[in-house]
Amino acid sequence: MNLKKSYLVREFFNFLPPNKKNIILTFHHIPKNNFRLFNKLINDLEKDFHFIDPNSISDLFRTDLERPKILITFDDGFRSNLEVFKDILMPKNINALFFICNNFIGLKAENAENFCNYNFYN
């Protein structure tokens, strides 16, 4: 692996066990002002990992690929997930798996916050 990585990627690799080969990396909301940072992370990960398509999740268990494998997922269906996909991942032909909470669809921010406070914190 390339040892000259950005600080963010070096910190990311510090969290992985030393023998970790394949990973699933989950994101939530990514604010627009962090898109550049997210793009940098993806660029650095591309150097060391083979991004797999969610339709080929069984590739996580293959041993014949040259590089460790990574699957990107997004939780909760934030609008930023779609924007990150269109602006950063799609141009790189990287697909991702999206988990969408259908109770949030169409809610305005204040209503979504109220929904979370009521259902998750009470």
Salt bridges, closest charged atoms under 4 A:
ASP44 OD1 - LYS40 NZ 3.18
ASP44 OD1 - LYS47 NZ 3.23
GLU46 OE1 - LYS92 NZ 3.96
ASP48 OD2 - LYS5 NZ 2.14
ASP59 OD1 - ARG62 NH1 3.35
ASP64 OD2 - ARG62 NH2 2.74
ASP75 OD2 - HIS28 NE2 3.94
ASP76 OD2 - HIS28 ND1 2.89
ASP87 OD2 - LYS32 NZ 3.38
